[in-house]
């Protein structure tokens, strides 16, 4: 019989390496997909996913099985994405004034983003709260589960999804006009 993720997480928190390996095997691909939706760039998603996996053994000590393991893991991922964005914004502020090097780096980032599919690009244009919410719901979470991960009410999640759809429609319409 296969153990559920919650039991594996509790065992991994107690130092069971096999349970930790089973958790990673079970959830790594879904975690990467969420990280990709949160960041909009493959390389950034790979880095974020690896950072989360590296920190997971220590973070599992705080897991209490009061929520589904995936709900807890998605909250860890959203927090890690927020932290990464804050660090990137700090680095960008400190790099301001570094001249052509920074302009070239930003241009290269823009070219890399152009290679992504339309939805990923459009999601990057959304405010962070709408993008995070949409990324969770696109990852087959219900509004109630997304609300639990984000620490919001289910109604707020539904409103954010509606706002994201409205913004995406407007963006698509503006692109389609000659």
C-alpha positions, 0 to 999 in steps of 0.5 A: 500500500502506498503511503499518502503524502502527509504521512511521508512528510511527517516521516521525512520531518523525522529524518526518514530519507526514503520518505523524503525521496518518495515525496520529491519523486511524487511532487517534483514535476508539479512543483516545477510546473507551479514555479514555472507559472510563478516565474514565467521563465524556465531557468528561473523556475529550475533555480526556484524549484531546486532552492525549494527542494534544498530547503525542504528538509529544514522546512518540513520541521514546521509541517504539522499535517493540518492541511494537505501536504500539497497545500503546504508545499504550494505555500512554501513555493509561493513564499519562495517566489515572493522572496526571490522577487524581492531579492531581484528588485533589491538587486535591480535597485542597486544595479541602477546606474551601472550603464550599458552592462545592465541595459544589455542584461535587461535586453537579454532577459526581454529576448528570453521572455519573447521565446515563451508562449503567449500565456506565460508572457501575458501572466508576467504582465499581471500584478504578482497577486493575480499571477500567483493566484492564476498559477495556482488555479491553473495547476488544478487547484480549486479556489478553496485550496488556492485560498488556503495556500495564499491565506485569503478567502475563497471569494478573493481568489475568485475575484482575482481569477476574474480580474486576471481573465479580464486583463488577459482578454484586454491584452489579447484584444490590444495585440489583435488590433492592427 
